[in-house]
Amino acid sequence: MLRKLKRYQTLKKLLPKRINGEHFLKNCTVDKNLGNCWQTPNRNNIILKETHTNGEIPITYKYKLKIYQSELEQQPEFGGFTDTLTCFPMYKGKKTGDEIADEENTSAIFKGALKIYRWSLSNDYVTFRGLFLEQRMFQDFPSNTPVRFVVRVYCIRGLNLRPKDVSGKSDPYIRLKHNQQEINDKDNPVMEQLNPIFGKCFEMKGVFPEDHTLVITVMDYDVATADDLIGETTIDLENRFFTKHRASCGIDGHYLTSGYCQWRGQQKPTAILETLCSRFKIPDLHYERNFVKVASRMFSPDNFTEIDPQILALEALKHWSEIPLVAYALVLEHVETRSLYNPQKPGLEQGKLQLWIDIFPLVDVPTPKQVDITLRKPVPYELRVIIWNAHGIKVPKQDLLTGEKKADVFVKGWILSPSDPLFTDKLPRAASSAKASELTHEQPKNAFTNLFKARRTKGWWSLKSFDPQTQNDIYGGFLELEFDLVTANEAEKFPVGLGRGDPHGLPKPNRPETSFSWFKNPFRAMKFNPKFFTKKFRKIIIIAVVILIIILVCFMLPGL
């Protein structure tokens, strides 16, 4: 579609301007903890959360990935990545309309671009990139010179794979094919799983336009027979690389220079923004102290305190779809969910595969490091709970004779099932005494203790009970507890003991079997012997000393 205008700069005056500090765009983050979804399969929902400017962003909503429930190219804002290159299948004969038959009759695929427009035109017409149409529509079309690149495939997990074994399970592993290259991860199958967690990154090199397609296959490992094909998916790398949506590497949601969420792109946000402005002839790019101005639009992140142009440029890139005339969405950091199909069972989905792909050209700029998505190995811990005291326990029964409320109280504890969420790093903070616990039944916000950092905590916690009369929850008393979290090695080295004693006893001292300290220093030995401090033992010693003195006096007197 052609647009008639004098110049891009003349239209800027007609665009509404935004007042500084009042109409800045707010960030939107995706409530999807990818780290947790690799560990627990019950977190699959995507919830959009809007951050607020009146407080700090919760850490659980700060660093997120967007999860697409289908293929990236099927998202409506990206249009199948056909803005630069379009695939035209070439059939043997005429097209029948039957999808399966037409696929079998496809002999080749022509990839290119076709534009039909009236000629000749005046100088008022420009392309969608702001270039005068005098130099034709494809004046900035990418050249056909070979482009060397490296592609990284981050395979996260499979979902609802079709069972291939008699047991109703499968032993899936990943196999990739890129033109003449092939990677077979047969040595690392995930045994007996229909929802396997792979956590693998595969890297391959190629050259455009020859190496344009990537095929990812999920196989079922068999010992005695040949491996079975579960399903496969095909990805057009060339369209992703040359599209205007920058699908080669998703733009991170935050600019960090260190940590596990550090910037992983080949270009920094300022370089990407300058390239886009230069391509679409947008000269009005200006950085201020707390905002960036692009084509009369001002962008500033919420809670912005640092003077960093990279953060400002990243905010403009995340809202590139709001830039006038050239507005379109850029691909942000994401995970896509691709359907797997078996050629022998056309049209029937064989499961899904969650992954993301990075494509980096091999140029003078160094290629970023791989992101480590290896599945974390579980570390065994032992949680020791000591029940010290109870206070204010609500006893429903009364004694028939005295009318006093009494009961045989005992404490029962259990561990939740793996399907239930369990947050051991968010233990409610305990009160110092039962009286303090009575004063504050409700836990204040953010009053939690990280048990993995503290390793041991002690205090009073309130108990909840149910009142059948009011049908409401009431507080049923308080318990004095002590939690001690130890590793498996520590638990084996220091076995648990009684609650009233010290379970971490000291090793026995290395004492000799016989000792002559009483002979060398008898008075000191008597001092540290507790038997000498008893009254009965002191009387015996005094009587013996008196008798000894009398005998000595009798022997010393003359005539006796």
Buried (B, 14 or more C-beta within 10 A) or exposed (E): EBBEBEEBBEBBEEEEEBEEEEEBBEBBBBBBBBEEBBEEBEBEEEEEBEBEEEEEBEEEBBBBBBBBEEBBBBBEEBBBBBBBBBBEEEBEEEEEEEEEEBEEBEEEEEBEEEEEEEEEBEEEBBBBEBBBBEEBBEEEEBEEEEBEBBBBBBBBBBBEBBBBEEEEBBBBBBBBBBBEEEBEBEEEBBEBBBBBBBBBBBEBEBEBBEBBBBBBBBBBBBEEEEBBBBBBBEBBBBBBBBBBBBBBBBBBBBBBEEEEBBBBBBBBBBBBBBEBBEBBBBEEBEBEEBBBBBBBBBBBBBEBEEEBBBBBBBBBBBBBEBBBBBEBBBBBBBBBBBBBBBEEEEEEEBBBBBBBBBBBBBEEEEBBEEBEBEBEEEEEBBEBEBEEEBBBBEEEEEEEEEEEEEEEEEEEEEEEEEEEEEEEEEBEEBBEBBEEBBEEEEBEEEEBBEBEEEBEBEBBBBBEEEEEEEEEEEBBBBBBBBBBBBEEEBBEEBEEEEEEEEBEEEEEEEEEEEEEEEEEEEEEBEEEEEEEEEEEEEEEEEEEEEEEEEEEEEEEEEEE
